[in-house]
Every structure is written in C-alpha cells, then in structure tokens.
Amino acid sequence: MQLSYWEIKNWFSNVDYTIVGSGIVGLHCALNLRERFPKSKILVLEKGILPQGASTKNAGFACFGSLSEIIDDLKSHTEEEVIQLIQKRWEGLQLLRKRLGDNTLDFKPYGGYELFLKEDETTYTECLQKLPFINEIIKPLFKTDVFTKEVDRFNFKGIHDYSIFNPFEAQIDTGNMMQSLLKEAVSKDILILNQATVTSFADKNNSVEVVVNDFSFLTNKLLFATNGFAAQLTNNAVKPARAQVLITEPIPNLDIRGTFHLDKGYYYFRNFEDRILLGGGRNLDFEGETTTDLSQTEIIQNRLETLLKEVILPGKDFTIAHRWSGIMGVGSHKKPIVSQLSENVYCGVRLGGMGVAIGSLIGKELAELI
C-alpha cells in the first residue's frame, strides 16, 4: 500500500507509543499513558473492524471467580496467589466503574449464583464443605462473608437444592462499556486504526520498527495487549481459548435476574433484559477450542441448547437470536503476564477469561512499565 505524505505525517511519524489491540487492556493502557504523558503521540492498532478477541464478545459478567473456581485454583496455585488474583480482579472492577460510571456500564448488582447439576455430587459436596474456609481467607478483602448457601428460587431443573450466592457479583452491558472506552480514547487524542494487522516487529534499541499490513513505521515504544492472540507475535505462555455464546429472543415473563455459573465456571448464563445469554462448553473439547477461529461447533452449541431446555428454561418456549464466539487468553497459571519483552517492547496478556474484571488494571500496569 502506498501511503500519502499526509498519512505518514499525521499517523505514522514521531509515534511515541504504539499499542496493539483496542480491547479493554489496550484502551486502558492508552488512557493511562495519556494521563502520564499528555503531549505524547499514542497510536492503537486493531486488526478487526471491532476489537477482535473477547472485549466486545464477552458475557458481561462483573465477577471475580465462583466458589468452585476458587477451590479449583487452590489445587494448582498457592493460597497467597489465589487471594492476590481475586484482589486484582476486584480492584480492576472498581477501576472500570470509576472510569466509565455505573450508568454507562448499565451496572446491575443482582448478585451471582453458582448452580450444581444433580450428577455433579462431588463438586457440590466439596463446595459446601469448603465454603467457610474460602470465606475466611478472602474476608480481609471484602470485610464480610462473600459466599452463602441459598435455596434455588428460580425453578431451575436438574440441579441440587442449594446454590451458592455471591452479593458482590454484577452484570454490565459489554457493548456500552467498549463503545464508551473507544469514545473516551478518541476524545483524548488517541489515534485508533482498525483492520491494521501487525505481522512483525524489530526492536532497534532506540525505537521499534513495526510492520503493519504491507508497510512499516517506527515507534518509540511498542505495547502488546492482544491476550488470546499474544503467542502469534510475542512467543509467550498464552494459549487461545475460544468461548462460544448464544442469546435468546426476549422471553415473556422471564423471572431470572443475576449472573449464574455451572460446572466450575465452564458454563455461565445471565439475563440481559428479558433474554437469556448463555456461554461456555470449552471443557467438552479443550483441544478443539484452543483456537483463534471465531466460528461455532455443533457439539458445544447442542450442549448449550440442551442446558437451556432442560435446566434453565424448562417448559418455556424460546428462540435463539444470535450465536457468536470470542477468544480468551489462558495458560498453565492464572496470573496475567505484564512484562517487558525487550528494550522497547512490552506486553499485558493472559487474562484467563476474566478480562472484564482485570482488564482495566492490567492496562494500567502495562502503561506503568514505561
């Protein structure tokens, strides 16, 4: 592509900071850099028409981990690591709310519920047994007990009598969140270019050469906020994890309000107005879902529809309105990677499916590496 003199002058000359990825992390990074360096030239490159990973595709859960997820994490992480993760997620949610405001986010503090299928006796028993212990170790963060045992009041079918309630969980409007972040970035003179795919880069010690599509330019610093796509360019310990989602048409007299977790968080659903949004099923085919392909699969979509028919909306008629997929970034450890890769290159990736919660904080931490 032949760039004009004007394009080179206004977009690709004297660039101080180039951020790859215009999702939650990338935009928070850009906004934090703007606050610290008011006169700098900041460029955000996004390979999609909209953020390509999960920022505009997630389920809109303002959560920090269900009881079974936390118990599961303690089997592969130290107690201190798990507490730090929960703290970061909680701090990230407060940062997001402070920046955009609850009205903009359509923040609804309905609380969160963890449900247990009848056949999952082991997880159900373990959660009830360990509930007091988990409450004890995270009480310093919340100043009160987080998880309580409640009788299901939503008439779900095929689940155990008790669910686990968390009053600190809420839901947001993902589209409102990202649109507002993009508007704020533009209002702060942050340049955002879409359909700009970074194919390679070279740190030249005093600057970084960035190859985009079929041309290149120089930037003083390069920051990757590409999460599930990170391994393609940065060679770090991040694997893509596809999350498949569907949403129903409006359902008359829907009496479900809240965010809900099933099967250690591998399935999740919520109401959005009078619709049910449901996602998950990655555990049915871990290998197949380790992909950056944004399509859907029959095995997972069938399972989601079965859960709707048999567990969530038994006896109710519903129609699927939309199906889509997002790409998360996961790894063997839940701790996000915020690091300097070379003299002038940095990354903030591996959000472990908790981008809404932790993305704003990781963006801030990434900016603070400069």
Disulfide bonds with the S-S distance in Angstrom:
none
